[in-house]
Amino acid sequence: MSANTPNLTLEQKASLLSGENFWQTKELPDAGIPAIVLTDGPHGIRRQLQGEDHLGLHYSEPSICFPPAVAVGSSWNPSIAGKLGAGVGKEGRRLGVSVALGPGVNIKRSPLCGRNFEYYSEDPLLSGILGAAHVTGLQAEGVGASVKHFVANNQETERMRISVEVDQRTLREIYLPAFERIVKETRPATVMCSYNKINGVYASENRWLLTELLRDEWGFEGAVISDWGAVYNRVAALTAGLDLEMPGSGGVTDREIIEAVENGTLDIDDVDRAVARVLDLATRPSDANRSTPLVEDGHALARELAQECIVLLRNEGDALPLDPGVRLAVIGHFATSPRYQAGGSSHINAAEEEAALGAIAQYAAHDGGTVTYAFGFAPGSTDHESAALLQEAVQNAAASDVAIIFAGLFEEDESEGFDRTHLGLPAQQIETIRAVAAVAPKTVVVLSNGGVVTLEEWHDDVDAIVEGWLLGQAGGAAIADVLFGAVNPSGHLAETIPLRLEDNPSWLNFPGEQLSVRYGEGVFVGYRYYVSAGVPVRYHFGHGLSYTTFRTDSLAVDVTGPSSARARVTVTNTGDRAGQHVIQLYVGTSAGPVRRPARELKAFSKVHLEPSQSTTVELEMDHRSFAYYDEPLGRWVAAAGDYVIQIGLDAGTVEAETTIRLAGDTITRELSMDSPVGEWFGHPVVGPALMQGMTASMSEEQAAAAAANQASMRMVESMPMKQFVGFLNGALPPEALDQLLTLSRQPAEAM
């Protein structure tokens, strides 16, 4: 590896492995090595030229603020994620950024996580496909990606000290697949390690994570960088596979590297490998041209992306879209002061901002309608002021045809750095919704929030609910487009909205205690738990309404291999409006030795259909679509057996299903004397030989009785063989057991 680095001194090499300052790497002019800029963010560029911080406090250059990941997840459209990534890449080039820190693909284990706005979904397949599209679009513009936060950074509470206690199967099936897909399919420039520990070892010092898994198993060739301040022991981190520490330490950790090499506790080859990866980053474009205007039509692009992320949750009596000439009472602080992004490191200085009220007024004027506006509620208002605001809102609503309430969470309610403690809206907003709904002929609630909120205090009082999440700088106009029917909503939930926080599978183990959090729910995260346990929810993962209707039929599935299949399904737009429909394919099985969720998303496709138009969509299912991670074998296994292929409107509503049988993988497990009796008898080769050996000295009647006595076998099947043989009175001598053990070690057939 040393041959890939220039003729640098040890001091120079060490200097390249940490930042010069908050956002830049070190420059070595004499060696021709430039400095590069790495900066946030996932949905826009936060370029700070004066004053540096990781919390979005100081001024940053104006940039397009696209919809954050919480919104993009609900688009269920890789094209949306790809266009957003390309837009961020163009902005990065304009501002001289070589690596944009994103996307974030951590799983939404709990709806309370304060940073859920920066992540796509509770599902790893959806997260991985959208994240891969983002990275592809971003890097096509020359700006490198930094996929984060690797791994199991699913809470903000004690994020820099917490140890995540999680089993290998859960890691492999839930928390790692999005990263794995992105690494294998898109070759991201960097992967960012997380702050937390995994099973007692900091991510930044975890050699299994950063080298054995990421590089040796997945083939990652880029640089591993730290989250800002995530390095606790520089030498241990470098040995584990962390290349670049950010931000800089003023040379402190550079000296630690030098001393470790000199005293023999750090191999120079580890240093050279890291230097080579950092030098590869330095070849990325770093020139800036701040006289270049913002991305052409950037605000229009932000509006286009936001339109497809909006989820219509409820629409009783076709309250939406709004009729022409309607009298509207618009109510709520967020109608004029839009909440379109969240706090923390990804906070963008938006180049433009468009509130919903202005866009609604334009539509109403065109359609011959009227609009009144009332604040309804305001943060920090006194009781007297709140009463006056509420009275004005109620008066306007009573005189309207439709009241539209803009509600949601304020930035101080959710942000990087802390988790929420409940799912409720502020009490003042709940009071406003109820009071307005009591007098308005129809009531529509538009939500602006980065994390799931409960709807239970007011859900049945209103006619329509529009989940707007955080939609970026053009979100206000996009909301108006949907309200008036210029855009048919096509968003679908990327996370479940529960009836109660206590119903969430992580509730008993979030956010942990005494610096440890146990992922006790295992693979049963989000909808995987709700549908498996039959727990009712308000809205399932995958739910989303449209102004048109769709019919799904003609499901057919062809088995294409021992552990692969292809599904075909026909979708028809049966309504009178053009619209987009998300085909969601789920797989369920009880095959194999581990407990599986009732159904898991394994493929999806979003299609646009004109009225009466039909299309047939093919969805491929590969080995991983049917496999579980087998911890004893250390590999993915597709068990032989039956698999139910389901097309769902959402995770809880199956439209069509069929069952296929797969041959699966041929697995022969090596036995030992500690293996239970059931595994010995169940072994395809050893089992018959064992039964023959045990019954050899029996009469025919005794042998037949032993074979038929299944109840007795069930009593002992969990007993280790070394205990069981003591009850056999020498029927299985040691030499016979040795022969059977040898049989079990014969290699399994290749997959």
C-alpha positions in Angstrom: 0.0 0.0 0.0 2.9 2.3 0.6 3.5 2.5 -3.1 0.2 4.3 -3.5 1.4 7.3 -1.3 3.8 10.0 -2.4 7.2 10.3 -0.8 6.0 11.8 2.4 7.5 11.9 5.9 5.7 10.2 8.8 4.8 13.6 10.1 3.2 14.6 6.8 1.3 11.3 6.6 -0.1 11.7 10.1 -1.1 15.3 9.4 -3.3 14.1 6.5 -5.4 11.9 8.7 -7.2 14.7 10.6 -8.8 18.0 9.5 -7.1 21.3 9.3 -10.2 22.9 10.9 -13.9 22.2 11.2 -14.6 21.5 7.5 -11.2 21.2 5.6 -8.5 18.6 5.3 -4.9 19.7 5.5 -3.0 21.0 2.5 0.6 20.0 1.7 1.6 22.5 -1.1 5.1 21.2 -1.4 3.8 17.7 -2.1 1.0 19.0 -4.4 -1.7 17.8 -2.1 -4.7 20.2 -1.9 -7.1 20.7 0.9 -10.7 19.7 0.4 -14.0 20.7 2.0 -16.4 18.2 3.6 -19.6 19.7 4.8 -23.3 19.1 5.5 -25.6 18.1 4.2 -28.1 15.6 3.1 -30.7 17.9 1.6 -28.7 21.0 0.8 -25.2 22.5 1.3 -24.3 24.2 4.6 -21.1 26.0 3.6 -19.7 28.1 6.3 -17.0 30.6 5.4 -17.0 32.6 8.7 -17.7 30.9 12.0 -17.7 27.1 12.1 -20.0 24.7 14.0 -21.7 21.4 13.8 -25.1 22.5 15.1 -26.2 25.0 12.4 -25.7 28.0 14.6 -23.4 30.2 12.6 -24.1 31.8 9.2 -23.8 29.6 6.1 -23.9 30.5 2.4 -27.4 30.5 0.9 -28.3 27.2 -0.8 -31.3 25.4 -2.1 -33.0 23.6 0.8 -34.6 20.4 -0.7 -36.9 18.1 1.2 -35.2 16.3 4.0 -35.1 12.5 4.0 -38.3 12.1 6.2 -40.2 13.5 3.2 -38.3 11.7 0.5 -38.9 8.4 2.2 -42.7 9.0 1.7 -42.2 9.5 -2.0 -41.3 5.8 -2.5 -39.6 7.0 -5.6 -35.8 6.5 -6.3 -36.1 9.1 -9.1 -37.0 11.8 -6.5 -34.0 10.8 -4.3 -31.8 10.8 -7.3 -32.9 14.3 -8.5 -32.4 15.6 -5.0 -28.9 14.1 -4.8 -28.0 15.7 -8.1 -29.3 19.1 -7.0 -27.2 18.9 -3.8 -24.2 17.9 -6.0 -24.6 20.9 -8.2 -24.9 23.2 -5.2 -21.8 21.5 -3.7 -19.8 22.2 -6.9 -20.9 25.8 -6.9 -19.7 26.2 -3.3 -16.4 24.3 -3.6 -17.5 21.2 -1.6 -15.8 17.9 -2.4 -17.8 15.7 0.0 -21.4 16.3 1.1 -22.2 14.6 4.4 -25.1 12.4 3.5 -27.4 10.7 3.0 -28.4 9.4 6.4 -29.8 5.9 6.2 -30.3 4.9 9.8 -33.4 3.0 10.6 -36.3 4.6 12.5 -36.3 2.2 15.4 -38.4 4.5 17.6 -40.6 7.4 16.5 -39.0 9.4 19.4 -35.6 9.7 17.8 -34.9 13.4 17.5 -33.1 13.0 14.2 -35.7 10.9 12.4 -36.2 13.8 10.0 -32.8 13.1 8.5 -33.6 9.4 7.8 -35.9 7.7 5.3 -37.8 4.9 6.9 -38.3 2.1 9.4 -37.6 -0.4 6.6 -34.1 -1.2 5.3 -35.1 -2.0 1.7 -36.8 1.3 1.2 -34.0 3.2 2.9 -31.3 1.4 0.9 -32.9 2.0 -2.5 -33.6 5.7 -1.9 -30.2 6.2 -0.4 -28.5 4.5 -3.3 -30.4 6.7 -5.7 -29.3 9.8 -3.8 -25.6 8.8 -3.8 -25.8 8.0 -7.5 -27.3 11.4 -8.3 -24.9 13.3 -6.0 -21.7 11.6 -7.2 -22.6 12.0 -10.9 -22.0 15.8 -10.3 -18.5 15.2 -9.0 -19.2 15.6 -5.3 -18.5 12.6 -3.0 -21.1 11.1 -0.7 -20.7 10.3 3.0 -23.2 7.6 3.9 -24.0 7.9 7.6 -24.2 7.1 10.5 -22.5 3.7 10.4 -24.1 2.0 12.4 -27.0 1.6 14.9 -27.2 5.3 15.6 -30.9 5.3 16.2 -31.2 7.8 19.0 -29.8 11.1 20.1 -29.9 10.4 23.9 -26.3 9.8 25.1 -25.4 9.2 21.4 -21.7 9.7 22.1 -21.6 7.3 25.0 -24.4 4.8 24.6 -23.6 1.1 23.8 -26.1 -0.6 21.5 -26.5 -4.2 22.5 -27.7 -5.9 19.4 -27.4 -9.5 18.0 -25.8 -10.2 14.7 -29.0 -11.3 12.9 -30.8 -8.1 13.8 -27.8 -6.0 12.6 -27.6 -7.9 9.4 -31.4 -7.9 8.6 -32.4 -4.4 9.8 -29.6 -2.0 10.5 -26.9 -2.9 8.0 -28.7 -3.6 4.7 -29.2 0.0 3.6 -25.5 0.7 4.0 -24.6 -2.6 2.3 -26.7 -1.8 -0.8 -25.3 1.6 -1.1 -21.7 0.5 -0.8 -22.1 -2.4 -3.3 -24.2 -0.5 -5.8 -22.8 3.0 -5.8 -19.2 3.0 -4.5 -19.7 6.0 -2.2 -16.6 8.2 -1.7 -16.8 7.9 2.1 -18.7 6.2 4.9 -19.1 8.1 8.2 -18.9 6.1 11.4 -21.3 6.8 14.2 -20.7 8.1 17.7 -22.1 5.2 19.6 -20.7 1.8 20.7 -21.9 -1.4 19.2 -21.8 -4.2 21.8 -19.4 -2.3 23.9 -17.0 -1.1 21.2 -17.1 2.4 19.7 -17.9 2.4 16.0 -14.8 4.4 15.4 -12.7 1.6 17.0 -14.6 -1.4 15.7 -12.4 -3.3 13.3 -15.1 -5.9 12.6 -17.4 -3.1 11.4 -14.9 -0.8 9.6 -12.6 -3.4 8.0 -13.8 -7.0 8.2 -17.4 -6.2 7.2 -17.2 -2.9 5.3 -14.0 -3.6 3.3 -13.3 -7.3 3.3 -16.9 -8.5 3.0 -18.6 -5.7 1.1 -15.7 -4.5 -0.9 -15.7 -0.8 0.1 -12.8 1.1 -1.4 -13.4 4.6 -0.2 -12.4 6.4 3.0 -14.0 5.9 6.4 -14.4 9.3 8.1 -15.5 10.0 11.7 -18.6 11.8 12.6 -17.5 15.2 14.0 -16.0 14.3 17.4 -16.5 10.6 17.2 -12.9 9.6 17.7 -12.1 8.6 21.3 -8.7 6.8 20.7 -7.0 7.9 17.5 -4.6 5.0 17.3 -7.2 2.4 18.0 -9.5 4.0 15.4 -6.8 4.0 12.8 -6.0 0.3 13.5 -9.7 -0.5 13.2 -9.9 1.2 9.7 -10.9 4.8 10.3 -9.0 6.9 7.9 -9.9 10.6 8.4 -10.7 12.2 11.8 -12.9 15.3 11.7 -12.7 18.0 12.7 -9.0 18.6 13.3 -7.5 18.3 16.8 -4.8 21.0 16.5 -2.2 18.3 15.8 -2.8 16.4 19.1 -3.9 13.2 17.5 -1.3 13.6 14.7 1.4 13.3 17.3 -0.3 10.3 18.8 -0.1 8.5 15.5 3.6 9.4 15.1 4.5 8.2 18.6 2.6 4.9 18.1 4.5 4.2 14.9 7.8 5.0 16.5 7.2 2.8 19.6 5.9 0.0 17.5 2.3 -0.1 18.6 1.0 1.0 15.2 1.9 -0.5 11.9 3.1 2.0 9.3 1.1 0.0 6.7 -2.1 1.0 8.5 -1.0 4.6 8.2 -0.2 4.3 4.5 -3.5 2.6 3.7 -5.4 5.5 5.4 -3.2 8.1 3.7 -3.9 6.6 0.3 -7.6 6.8 0.8 -7.5 10.4 2.0 -5.3 11.3 -1.0 -7.9 9.7 -3.3 -10.5 12.0 -1.8 -8.2 15.0 -2.5 -8.6 14.2 -6.3 -12.2 15.2 -6.2 -13.2 18.7 -7.6 -12.6 21.4 -5.0 -12.8 24.6 -6.9 -15.6 27.0 -6.0 -17.3 29.6 -8.1 -19.6 31.5 -5.8 -20.4 34.0 -8.5 -22.2 31.2 -10.2 -25.9 31.5 -9.6 -27.9 28.9 -7.6 -28.9 25.8 -9.3 -31.0 26.7 -12.3 -34.7 26.4 -11.4 -33.6 25.1 -8.0 -36.7 26.4 -6.3 -38.9 24.8 -9.0 -37.1 21.5 -8.5 -37.6 21.7 -4.8 -41.3 22.2 -5.3 -41.5 19.3 -7.8 -39.7 17.0 -5.3 -41.9 18.1 -2.4 -45.1 17.5 -4.3 -44.4 13.7 -4.5 -43.6 13.4 -0.8 -46.9 14.6 0.6 -49.1 11.9 2.1 -52.9 12.2 2.2 -53.7 10.2 5.3 -57.5 10.9 5.6 -60.1 12.3 3.2 -63.6 11.7 4.5 -66.4 12.8 2.1 -63.8 13.8 -0.5 -63.0 16.9 1.5 -60.0 17.3 -0.9 -59.3 18.5 -3.4 -60.9 21.9 -2.7 -63.8 22.9 -4.9 -63.6 26.1 -7.0 -65.0 29.2 -5.4 -64.7 27.9 -1.8 -64.5 30.1 1.2 -61.4 29.2 3.1 -60.3 29.9 6.6 -56.6 29.3 6.8 -55.4 28.9 10.4 -52.0 28.3 12.0 -48.6 29.7 12.6 -47.0 27.4 10.0 -49.2 28.8 7.1 -47.1 32.0 7.2 -43.9 30.8 8.9 -43.3 27.4 7.3 -41.5 24.6 9.1 -39.6 22.9 6.3 -36.4 21.6 7.8 -35.1 20.7 11.3 -32.4 21.9 13.6 -28.8 20.8 13.9 -26.0 20.1 11.5 -28.2 19.8 8.4 -29.9 23.2 8.9 -29.6 25.0 5.6 -29.7 28.8 5.0 -32.4 28.5 2.4 -32.0 30.6 -0.7 -35.7 31.2 -0.8 -38.8 30.4 1.3 -42.4 30.0 0.1 -45.2 29.9 2.6 -48.4 28.1 2.0 -50.8 31.0 2.6 -49.5 33.0 -0.3 -49.8 30.0 -2.7 -53.3 29.2 -1.4 -54.4 32.8 -1.9 -53.2 32.7 -5.5 -55.1 29.5 -6.2 -58.3 30.9 -4.5 -58.1 34.1 -6.5 -57.9 32.2 -9.7 -60.8 29.9 -8.7 -63.1 32.7 -7.5 -62.7 31.7 -3.8 -61.9 33.8 -0.7 -59.3 33.3 2.0 -59.1 34.6 5.6 -56.2 34.0 7.9 -55.8 33.7 11.7 -52.7 32.7 13.6 -54.8 30.3 15.8 -51.8 29.7 18.1 -48.4 31.2 18.6 -45.3 29.9 20.4 -44.7 31.7 23.7 -48.1 33.4 23.8 -49.7 34.2 27.2 -53.0 32.7 28.2 -54.8 35.9 27.3 -53.2 36.1 23.9 -53.9 32.4 23.2 -57.6 32.9 24.0 -57.8 35.8 21.6 -56.0 33.9 18.9 -58.3 31.0 19.3 -61.4 33.1 19.3 -60.4 34.7 16.0 -59.7 31.3 14.5 -63.1 29.9 15.5 -64.9 33.0 14.1 -63.2 32.7 10.8 -63.8 28.9 10.6 -67.5 29.3 11.4 -67.9 31.7 8.4 -66.0 29.4 6.0 -66.8 26.4 3.8 -63.5 24.8 4.7 -61.0 25.5 7.5 -57.4 24.5 6.9 -55.3 24.2 10.0 -51.5 24.2 9.7 -50.2 22.4 12.7 -47.0 20.5 13.6 -43.9 20.6 15.7 -41.6 23.6 16.3 -37.9 23.3 15.8 -37.4 23.3 19.6 -39.6 20.2 19.8 -37.3 18.0 17.7 -33.7 18.4 16.6 -30.4 16.7 16.4 -29.0 16.3 19.9 -32.0 15.2 21.8 -34.9 12.8 21.6 -38.6 13.5 22.1 -40.4 12.1 25.2 -43.9 11.9 23.6 -45.7 12.0 20.3 -48.2 14.7 21.0 -48.7 18.0 19.3 -48.4 21.1 21.5 -51.6 21.4 23.7 -52.4 24.8 22.2 -52.6 23.3 18.7 -54.8 20.4 19.8 -57.2 22.9 21.4 -57.3 24.9 18.2 -58.0 21.9 16.0 -60.9 20.7 18.2 -62.4 24.1 18.5 -62.2 24.9 14.8 -63.5 21.4 13.8 -66.5 21.9 16.0 -67.8 24.9 14.0 -66.3 24.6 10.5 -68.4 22.7 7.9 -65.2 20.9 6.9 -61.8 20.8 8.5 -58.5 19.9 6.9 -55.3 19.6 9.0 -51.9 20.0 7.3 -49.0 18.7 9.4 -45.4 19.9 9.4 -43.2 17.6 11.5 -39.9 15.7 11.2 -41.1 12.8 13.3 -44.4 10.9 13.7 -47.0 12.7 15.8 -50.0 11.0 17.4 -53.4 11.9 15.8 -55.6 10.4 18.5 -56.7 13.5 20.4 -58.4 15.0 17.3 -58.3 12.5 14.4 -62.0 11.7 14.2 -63.0 15.4 14.5 -61.5 16.4 11.2 -62.4 15.5 7.6 -58.9 15.4 6.0 -55.3 15.1 7.2 -52.4 15.9 5.0 -49.0 14.8 6.3 -46.5 17.3 4.9 -43.5 16.3 7.0 -40.7 18.7 6.3 -40.8 19.6 2.6 -37.9 22.0 2.0 -38.0 25.6 1.0 -40.8 25.2 -1.6 -43.0 23.1 0.6 -45.7 25.7 1.1 -46.4 25.9 -2.6 -46.3 22.1 -2.9 -49.0 21.8 -0.2 -51.2 24.3 -2.0 -50.7 22.2 -5.2 -52.1 19.2 -3.5 -54.9 21.0 -1.6 -56.3 22.4 -4.9 -55.8 19.2 -6.9 -53.2 20.6 -9.3 -51.1 17.7 -8.0 -52.6 14.3 -7.1 -51.0 13.2 -3.8 -48.9 10.0 -4.2 -46.9 9.8 -1.0 -47.1 6.7 1.2 -45.9 6.4 4.7 -42.4 5.2 5.2 -43.0 4.6 8.9 -46.0 3.5 11.0 -48.2 5.9 12.8 -49.2 4.0 16.0 -52.2 4.5 18.2 -50.0 4.8 21.3 -46.3 5.3 21.9 -46.5 2.3 24.2 -47.4 0.1 21.2 -44.0 0.6 19.5 -41.8 -2.5 19.8 -38.9 -0.4 21.1 -40.8 1.3 23.9 -39.5 -0.8 26.8 -35.9 -0.4 25.6 -35.7 3.2 24.4 -33.5 5.1 25.0 -31.9 2.6 27.4 -30.4 3.1 30.8 -27.0 3.5 32.4 -25.3 4.0 29.0 -26.7 0.9 27.4 -29.7 0.3 25.1 -30.8 -3.3 24.3 -32.4 -3.9 21.0 -34.7 -6.4 22.5 -37.3 -6.4 19.8 -34.7 -7.9 17.4 -35.8 -7.9 13.8 -39.4 -7.0 14.8 -38.9 -3.2 14.1 -41.8 -1.0 13.0 -44.4 -2.7 10.9 -42.7 -6.0 11.2 -43.8 -6.1 14.8 -47.3 -4.5 14.4 -48.4 -6.9 11.7 -46.8 -10.0 13.3 -48.3 -9.3 16.7 -51.7 -8.1 15.4 -51.2 -4.7 17.2 -53.7 -2.1 15.7 -52.2 1.1 14.4 -53.7 4.4 13.2 -52.0 4.2 9.8 -49.8 1.3 8.5 -46.4 1.6 6.9 -47.1 2.1 3.2 -50.5 3.9 3.7 -51.3 6.8 1.4 -54.5 8.0 -0.3 -55.0 9.4 -3.8 -57.7 11.5 -5.6 -58.2 8.6 -7.9 -58.6 4.8 -7.4 -56.6 1.8 -8.4 -57.3 -1.9 -8.9 -54.6 -4.5 -8.5 -55.1 -8.0 -10.0 -53.6 -10.8 -12.1 -50.9 -11.6 -9.6 -48.6 -14.3 -10.9 -45.3 -15.5 -9.6 -42.7 -17.7 -11.4 -40.0 -19.5 -9.4 -36.8 -18.8 -11.3 -34.3 -20.7 -9.1 -33.9 -22.4 -5.8 -34.2 -19.1 -4.0 -35.5 -16.6 -6.5 -38.7 -15.6 -8.2 -40.4 -13.1 -10.4 -43.8 -11.6 -9.7 -46.1 -9.9 -12.3 -49.1 -7.8 -11.3 -51.5 -5.6 -13.3 -52.6 -2.2 -12.0 -55.4 -0.2 -13.4 -56.4 3.4 -12.7 -60.2 3.1 -12.1 -60.8 6.7 -11.3 -61.1 9.9 -13.4 -57.8 11.6 -12.6 -54.2 10.7 -13.5 -52.3 9.5 -10.6 -49.3 7.5 -9.2 -49.6 4.2 -7.4 -47.0 2.3 -5.3 -47.0 -1.4 -5.8 -45.8 -3.0 -2.6 -44.6 -6.6 -2.6 -44.3 -8.4 0.7 -43.0 -11.9 1.5 -43.9 -14.0 4.5 -42.8 -17.4 5.6 -42.5 -19.7 8.6 -39.7 -21.8 6.9 -36.4 -22.1 8.7 -35.2 -22.3 12.3 -35.8 -18.6 13.2 -38.9 -16.6 13.9 -39.8 -14.4 10.9 -42.1 -11.4 10.6 -45.5 -12.0 9.2 -44.5 -10.0 6.1 -41.5 -8.0 5.0 -41.2 -5.5 2.1 -39.1 -7.1 -0.6 -39.9 -5.1 -3.7 -41.8 -2.0 -4.8 -42.5 0.1 -7.9 -44.2 3.5 -8.4 -46.2 3.8 -11.6 -48.0 6.7 -13.2 -51.4 5.9 -14.9 -53.9 8.0 -16.8 -57.6 7.3 -16.1 -58.6 3.8 -17.3 -55.0 3.0 -18.1 -53.5 -0.4 -17.0 -49.9 -1.6 -16.8 -48.3 -4.8 -15.9 -45.3 -4.6 -13.6 -42.6 -7.2 -13.0 -40.9 -7.4 -9.6 -37.8 -9.5 -9.1 -37.0 -11.3 -5.9 -33.5 -12.6 -5.4 -31.9 -14.8 -2.7 -32.0 -12.1 -0.1 -35.7 -11.6 -0.6 -36.3 -15.0 1.0 -33.2 -15.3 3.3 -32.6 -14.8 6.9 -29.2 -14.3 8.5 -28.1 -17.5 10.2 -25.8 -16.6 13.1 -24.3 -20.1 13.7 -23.4 -20.4 10.0 -22.4 -16.8 9.6 -24.3 -16.5 6.3 -27.6 -15.7 4.6 -29.8 -18.8 4.2 -33.0 -19.2 2.2 -34.8 -22.1 3.9 -36.6 -24.7 1.9 -40.4 -24.3 2.2 -43.5 -22.3 1.3 -43.4 -18.5 0.9 -46.4 -16.2 0.6 -46.1 -13.5 -1.9 -48.4 -10.6 -1.1 -49.3 -7.3 -2.8 -50.3 -4.8 -0.2 -52.0 -1.4 -0.2 -49.9 -1.1 2.9 -48.2 -3.4 5.4 -51.6 -4.2 7.0 -53.8 -4.5 4.0 -53.2 -7.3 1.5 -54.8 -7.0 -1.9 -53.6 -10.2 -3.6 -51.5 -13.1 -2.6 -50.2 -16.5 -3.7 -47.9 -19.1 -2.3 -44.8 -20.6 -3.9 -42.5 -23.4 -2.8 -38.7 -22.9 -2.9 -36.1 -25.6 -2.8 -33.9 -23.1 -0.9 -30.3 -23.6 0.2 -29.0 -27.0 1.0 -27.6 -26.7 4.6 -25.8 -29.4 6.5 -24.9 -28.3 10.0 -21.8 -29.8 11.7 -22.8 -31.6 14.8 -21.0 -31.8 18.2 -21.7 -33.6 21.4 -23.2 -30.3 22.6 -25.7 -30.3 19.8 -29.2 -31.2 20.9 -30.7 -34.6 20.2 -33.3 -33.0 17.8 -30.5 -31.7 15.5 -28.8 -35.2 15.5 -32.0 -36.9 14.5 -33.0 -34.1 12.1 -29.6 -34.2 10.2 -30.2 -35.5 6.7 -27.3 -37.9 6.8 -26.6 -38.5 10.5 -30.3 -38.8 11.5 -31.1 -42.1 9.6 -27.7 -43.6 10.6 -28.3 -42.7 14.3 -31.8 -44.3 14.3 -30.4 -47.4 12.7 -27.6 -47.7 15.3 -30.0 -47.2 18.2 -32.5 -49.8 17.0 -29.9 -52.4 15.8 -30.1 -54.4 19.0 -33.9 -54.0 19.4 -36.5 -56.5 18.4 -38.7 -55.5 15.5 -41.6 -54.6 17.9 -39.3 -52.5 20.1 -37.8 -50.7 17.0 -41.3 -50.0 15.6 -42.4 -48.7 19.0 -39.4 -46.4 19.3 -39.9 -45.0 15.9 -43.6 -44.4 16.5 -43.1 -42.8 20.0 -42.8 -39.2 18.8 -43.9 -37.8 22.2 -40.8 -39.3 23.9 -38.6 -37.8 21.3 -40.0 -34.4 21.9 -39.2 -34.7 25.5 -35.5 -35.2 24.8 -35.0 -33.3 21.6 -33.5 -30.3 23.3 -31.1 -32.4 25.5 -27.4 -32.2 24.5 -26.2 -35.5 22.9 -23.5 -35.9 25.5 -26.2 -36.1 28.2 -28.5 -38.3 26.1 -26.0 -41.0 25.5 -25.9 -41.7 29.2 -29.4 -43.0 29.0 -28.8 -45.4 26.2 -27.0 -48.2 28.2 -24.1 -48.3 25.7 -26.3 -48.5 22.6 -24.1 -45.9 21.0 -20.4 -46.6 21.7 -17.8 -43.8 21.4 -16.5 -45.1 18.1 -20.0 -45.0 16.6 -20.5 -41.5 17.8 -17.1 -40.5 16.2 -18.2 -41.9 12.9 -21.5 -40.0 13.0 -19.6 -36.7 13.9 -17.4 -37.3 10.9 -20.4 -37.7 8.7 -21.8 -34.4 9.8 -18.6 -32.6 8.8 -19.0 -33.4 5.2 -19.4 -30.1 3.3 -22.8 -28.9 2.3 -23.7 -28.5 -1.3 -22.8 -25.2 -2.8 -25.7 -22.7 -3.1 
